[in-house]
Amino acid sequence: MIGTIPIFFKKQSKKLLIASLGFASGVMATISFTDLLPSSFSSLRESYVFFPAFLIVAICFCIGVVFSFSIDHVLPQEKMKYGKLYQVGLISCLAIIMHNIPEGIITYLTSSSDLRLGVALTLAIALHNIPEGISISIPIYYSTGSRKKALLYTFISGISEPFGAILAFFFLAPFVNSFIMGLLYAFIAGIMIHISIYELLPESCSYQKINVTILSFLFGLCFMLLGHFLF
């Protein structure tokens, strides 16, 4: 929810919108390439040798991209009440929910077996959840003008993480294994890459402040790399 702070600035700023979209794009791309895909490959390597594991990751990644494209098809721009920017925020919200639920499961399982490692993992996830909040709240607020909608959508995406932990506690812990998590991570990486490259980045570029888009994208990338380095 910390990522919603910019929506309380007094005036809407086009430069802030451009920078937020570019920043969120860099964050999502970095999460996919430095977190989700390596975690997917590492999980599948517990069951398969290098090439089959790589092939499964690639297939699940492509399925995730196609799935995200299909969401675009189901929610075409002309049918969205608030236009393309609202669609970007909505799709980002759905993708982050799908990302946060397995993250909640993993955090619960890790903390149950090693509390010290669980705390470090929680801090790392908390850091990268802040820009995820930005990627939802800014497009929703700037497209609808409603802080309530922006707060609600961001809250739903955020609460999905403890919801994943609750699922693990009551139902999933005995059934979750490295193979299933490997498939999920690659699938979600495909969704996030599609949103980053085909939704957030083009929307940021559409305001024709390319320098701001590039700098904010690089800042998002560096922010996430620093988080990985620290934790």
N, C-alpha and C positions, 0 to 999 in steps of 0.2 A: 504493500500500500504506500510505501515511501515514494514509489515512482509516480504517484498521483500529485505530488507537491506542485509541479509546474502548472497544473490546471487552475491553481488558486491565485496565479498572478493576475493583476488587475485587468490587463488588456491582452487579447489574443495577439500573438506575434507570428507573422509568417516565417520569419527566420527561425524562431523556436520550433515551429512545426517541421520545417525542412530538416533542421538539425536532429530533432527527435526521431524522425523517420529514418534518416541515415544512420544514426547511432543504433537504433533498434535493429536495423539490417545487419550492421557489423556484429552486434551481439549474437543474433541468431545464427549467422554464418559461422562465427567462432565456436559457439556451443556445439554446432553440428560436427565441425571438423576436428576439434580438439577434445571433445567430451563424448558425445553420443556415438560417433562412428568408431573411435578407438575402444570405447567400452563395449560396443557390440562385437567387434572383432575379438577382443580379449575374452569375452564370455563364450563365444562360439569356439574359440581355440581349445576350450576345456573338453570339447567333444569331438572336434574335427582337426585334421591337419591343415596346413596353411591355405592351399588353394580352395578346397570345399568351403572353408570358413569365409574366405574372401568372396567367393561366389554367392553364398547365402546373404552376406551383408549387402552386396551389390544389388541383388534381386529385391530384397526387402526395402532398400533405399529407393529403388525405382518405383516400387509399389507405393511408397509414401508420397513420391512426387506426383504420380498419377492420381492418387487419392486427393491430394491437395488441389490439383487441376479440376477434379470432378466437383469439389466444393465450389470453385469459381463458376462452374457450369450451372450448378444448382442455384447459386445466388448471383445471377447476372446483374451487372451494374445498373441497367435501366430499370430493374424491378426493386432496387433498394431505395427506400424512402429518402435517405440522406446522401445517396451518391457513393462514389468510389471510395472516398476516404473512410466513410463508415464501414464499408465492406472490408477494407484493410484492417480496421480495428477489430471487427467481428471475427474475421478469419484468424487473426493473431490470437485472439482470446481462445478460440477453439483449439488451436495448435498448442498453446501453452497449457491449457487444461490437460490435454493428452500427454504432454511432456511432464507435467507436475505430478500426476497420479503415480506413474512408475517411480519417479524420484522420491515420493513419499514412502512408497513400499521399500525402496532400497535404503533410505535413511532409517526407517524403523528396523529393518533386518540387521543393518550394520551396527546401530546403537545397541541392539539387543545382545550382540555377540562381543562388541568392543566399544564401551562408552566413550573412551578417549578419541577413538577414530570417528565415532558418530558425531561428537561435538565439532571436530574439524570439518567433517563433511557438511554439517548443518550451517556453519559459518560460510563456507564456500558457496553453498546453494543460496543462502540469504543474500550474499553479494550479487549474484547474477539474477536473482529475482527482482531486484530493484529496477534495472533497465527493462526487464520484461513488463513490469508495471507501467513504465513509460510507453512502451510499444502498444499498449492497449488504451490507456487513459487519454493520451494526447489525440490520436485519431478520432476516438469516440467523442471527446469533448469538442474538438474543433469542427466536427461534422454536424453535431446535434446542438451544440451550445448548452448542453445539460451536464452539469457537474455530477448530478445524481446518477445519470446513466454511466458516466465514466467511472465513478466510484463503485457502482454495483458490478459492472463487468470486470473491473480489476479485482474486486473482492472475491467474485466467483472463481476467477482463475487462481487467486492465491489460496483460497480455502480448499482447492482441489488437492493440494499437497498433503495437509493433515488428513484429508479424506482417504488418500492412498494409504497412509499409515494405519488408519482405522480398518480399512479393508484387509490389510496384511495381518493386523492383530486378530481380527475375528474370523477371517475366511481363508486368505490366500497364502499365508506363511508356509503351510505344509506342501503347497503345490508349485510355488514359484521356484524355478531353477535357472541356471545360467543360460540354457538354450532359449527359453521363453524371453528372458530379459534381453538377450542378444538380438532376437527378432524385433522386439519392441523398440529398442534403441535405434536400430537402423531404419525402421519404418518412420519413427518420429523425426529422425535426421532428414529424411527425404521431404517431409512436410515442411520443416523449418527452412531448408534450403530454398524450396519453391517460394515460400512466403518472403524470404529475404531478397532473393534475386528478381522475382517476378511481381511482387506486390509492394513491399516497403521501399526498395531502391528506386524503381520506376516512379512511384508516387512522389518521392522526395525530389527526383530529377525533373518532374513535370513543372515545378515552380521556377525552373531555369536559374537556379543559384547553384551551379555545379560545384563550385569551390566549397561551399558550405556542406553540400552533400558528401563530397569526398572526404573532407576533414572530419566530419562527424562519423562517417563510416569507419575511418581509420581509428578514431578515438574509441568507438565501441569495440573494435577489434583489440586494441591495446588494453582497454579496461578489463576485458575478459581474460586476456593472456596474463595480465598482472595478477588477477584473481587466482588463476591456475598456479602461477609461480609461488604465490604466498601460501596457498593451501594444498 
